[in-house]
Amino acid sequence: MQRIEVNMKTITKKHIISQISKEKSLDPKIVQLIIQEFFIETLESLKNGDRLEFRDFGIFETVVRKKKIGRNPKKPDVSIVIPEQRVAKFTPGQKIKELVSKS
């Protein structure tokens, strides 16, 4: 998959807090607290194996990657066992798919 870069920039949590504070005329400390609590709750839910579904945005869930055999590029004849592991997965919602494909 090729990454298309069109005036791409990194948006930080601090930037988002600042934007919401300005647009909604809210104290930045309150916005920061709400966003931080959202992240904490999201992480706790994922840690517990819960599925988080945000309509039109997407789905966060944990999935188990099966054990597999890998190869060391420097020693291709040596196999490496990559153990089974739980990972976080994000599936974009319809609105994100539409917005991203238009840009």
CYANA upper distance limits for C-alpha pairs under 8 A (distance plus 0.5 A):
 11 ILE  CA     15 HIS  CA      6.75
 11 ILE  CA     16 ILE  CA      7.73
 12 THR  CA     16 ILE  CA      6.93
 13 LYS  CA     17 ILE  CA      6.65
 14 LYS  CA     18 SER  CA      6.69
 15 HIS  CA     19 GLN  CA      6.67
 16 ILE  CA     20 ILE  CA      6.65
 17 ILE  CA     21 SER  CA      6.53
 17 ILE  CA     28 PRO  CA      6.81
 17 ILE  CA     31 VAL  CA      6.49
 17 ILE  CA     32 GLN  CA      6.43
 17 ILE  CA     35 ILE  CA      8.32
 18 SER  CA     22 LYS  CA      6.72
 18 SER  CA     28 PRO  CA      6.99
 19 GLN  CA     23 GLU  CA      6.58
 20 ILE  CA     24 LYS  CA      6.32
 20 ILE  CA     25 SER  CA      8.32
 20 ILE  CA     26 LEU  CA      8.03
 20 ILE  CA     31 VAL  CA      7.80
 21 SER  CA     25 SER  CA      5.88
 21 SER  CA     26 LEU  CA      5.17
 21 SER  CA     27 ASP  CA      6.55
 21 SER  CA     28 PRO  CA      5.81
 21 SER  CA     31 VAL  CA      7.12
 22 LYS  CA     26 LEU  CA      7.38
 26 LEU  CA     30 ILE  CA      7.73
 26 LEU  CA     31 VAL  CA      7.52
 27 ASP  CA     31 VAL  CA      7.05
 28 PRO  CA     32 GLN  CA      6.48
 29 LYS  CA     33 LEU  CA      6.63
 30 ILE  CA     34 ILE  CA      6.75
 31 VAL  CA     35 ILE  CA      6.65
 32 GLN  CA     36 GLN  CA      6.47
 33 LEU  CA     37 GLU  CA      6.58
 34 ILE  CA     38 PHE  CA      6.65
 35 ILE  CA     39 PHE  CA      6.84
 36 GLN  CA     40 ILE  CA      6.73
 37 GLU  CA     41 GLU  CA      6.59
 38 PHE  CA     42 THR  CA      6.58
 39 PHE  CA     43 LEU  CA      6.57
 40 ILE  CA     44 GLU  CA      6.62
 41 GLU  CA     45 SER  CA      6.61
 42 THR  CA     46 LEU  CA      6.77
 42 THR  CA     52 LEU  CA      8.10
 43 LEU  CA     47 LYS  CA      6.52
 44 GLU  CA     48 ASN  CA      6.73
 45 SER  CA     49 GLY  CA      6.87
 45 SER  CA     50 ASP  CA      5.64
 45 SER  CA     51 ARG  CA      7.86
 45 SER  CA     52 LEU  CA      8.05
 46 LEU  CA     50 ASP  CA      5.87
 46 LEU  CA     51 ARG  CA      7.42
 46 LEU  CA     52 LEU  CA      8.33
 46 LEU  CA     60 PHE  CA      8.12
 46 LEU  CA     61 GLU  CA      6.78
 46 LEU  CA     62 THR  CA      6.70
 46 LEU  CA     88 ALA  CA      7.71
 49 GLY  CA     61 GLU  CA      7.56
 49 GLY  CA     62 THR  CA      6.32
 50 ASP  CA     61 GLU  CA      6.98
 50 ASP  CA     62 THR  CA      7.86
 51 ARG  CA     59 ILE  CA      7.63
 51 ARG  CA     60 PHE  CA      6.43
 51 ARG  CA     61 GLU  CA      5.08
 51 ARG  CA     62 THR  CA      7.74
 52 LEU  CA     59 ILE  CA      6.11
 52 LEU  CA     60 PHE  CA      5.54
 52 LEU  CA     61 GLU  CA      6.78
 53 GLU  CA     58 GLY  CA      6.65
 53 GLU  CA     59 ILE  CA      4.99
 53 GLU  CA     60 PHE  CA      7.00
 54 PHE  CA     58 GLY  CA      5.89
 54 PHE  CA     59 ILE  CA      6.67
 55 ARG  CA     93 GLY  CA      7.50
 56 ASP  CA     93 GLY  CA      5.40
 56 ASP  CA     94 GLN  CA      6.18
 56 ASP  CA     95 LYS  CA      5.57
 56 ASP  CA     96 ILE  CA      7.54
 57 PHE  CA     92 PRO  CA      6.67
 57 PHE  CA     93 GLY  CA      5.18
 57 PHE  CA     94 GLN  CA      7.72
 57 PHE  CA     95 LYS  CA      6.87
 57 PHE  CA     96 ILE  CA      6.55
 58 GLY  CA     90 PHE  CA      7.42
 58 GLY  CA     91 THR  CA      5.99
 58 GLY  CA     92 PRO  CA      4.74
 58 GLY  CA     93 GLY  CA      4.53
 58 GLY  CA     94 GLN  CA      8.25
 58 GLY  CA     96 ILE  CA      8.23
 59 ILE  CA     90 PHE  CA      6.11
 59 ILE  CA     91 THR  CA      5.63
 59 ILE  CA     92 PRO  CA      6.99
 59 ILE  CA     93 GLY  CA      7.60
 60 PHE  CA     88 ALA  CA      7.51
 60 PHE  CA     89 LYS  CA      6.21
 60 PHE  CA     90 PHE  CA      5.13
 60 PHE  CA     91 THR  CA      7.12
 61 GLU  CA     88 ALA  CA      6.28
 61 GLU  CA     89 LYS  CA      5.84
 61 GLU  CA     90 PHE  CA      7.11
 62 THR  CA     86 ARG  CA      6.89
 62 THR  CA     87 VAL  CA      5.96
 62 THR  CA     88 ALA  CA      4.98
 62 THR  CA     89 LYS  CA      6.29
 63 VAL  CA     86 ARG  CA      6.09
 63 VAL  CA     87 VAL  CA      6.09
 63 VAL  CA     88 ALA  CA      6.94
 63 VAL  CA     89 LYS  CA      7.25
 64 VAL  CA     84 GLU  CA      7.31
 64 VAL  CA     85 GLN  CA      6.03
 64 VAL  CA     86 ARG  CA      4.86
 64 VAL  CA     87 VAL  CA      6.79
 65 ARG  CA     84 GLU  CA      5.99
 65 ARG  CA     85 GLN  CA      5.83
 65 ARG  CA     86 ARG  CA      6.69
 65 ARG  CA     87 VAL  CA      7.67
 66 LYS  CA     83 PRO  CA      7.80
 66 LYS  CA     84 GLU  CA      5.24
 66 LYS  CA     85 GLN  CA      7.49
 67 LYS  CA     81 VAL  CA      7.74
 67 LYS  CA     82 ILE  CA      6.16
 67 LYS  CA     83 PRO  CA      5.08
 67 LYS  CA     84 GLU  CA      4.69
 67 LYS  CA     85 GLN  CA      8.12
 68 LYS  CA     81 VAL  CA      6.51
 68 LYS  CA     82 ILE  CA      5.75
 68 LYS  CA     83 PRO  CA      7.20
 68 LYS  CA     84 GLU  CA      8.08
 69 ILE  CA     79 SER  CA      6.91
 69 ILE  CA     80 ILE  CA      6.16
 69 ILE  CA     81 VAL  CA      5.23
 69 ILE  CA     82 ILE  CA      6.39
 70 GLY  CA     79 SER  CA      6.37
 70 GLY  CA     80 ILE  CA      5.42
 70 GLY  CA     81 VAL  CA      6.61
 70 GLY  CA     82 ILE  CA      6.94
 71 ARG  CA     75 LYS  CA      7.99
 71 ARG  CA     76 PRO  CA      6.15
 71 ARG  CA     77 ASP  CA      8.05
 71 ARG  CA     78 VAL  CA      6.93
 71 ARG  CA     79 SER  CA      5.65
 71 ARG  CA     80 ILE  CA      6.29
 72 ASN  CA     76 PRO  CA      5.89
 72 ASN  CA     77 ASP  CA      8.46
 72 ASN  CA     78 VAL  CA      7.08
 72 ASN  CA     79 SER  CA      7.54
 72 ASN  CA     80 ILE  CA      7.63
 92 PRO  CA     96 ILE  CA      6.52
 92 PRO  CA     97 LYS  CA      6.98
 93 GLY  CA     97 LYS  CA      6.84
 94 GLN  CA     98 GLU  CA      6.69
 95 LYS  CA     99 LEU  CA      6.64
 96 ILE  CA    100 VAL  CA      6.45
 97 LYS  CA    101 SER  CA      6.56
 98 GLU  CA    102 LYS  CA      6.82
 99 LEU  CA    103 SER  CA      7.16
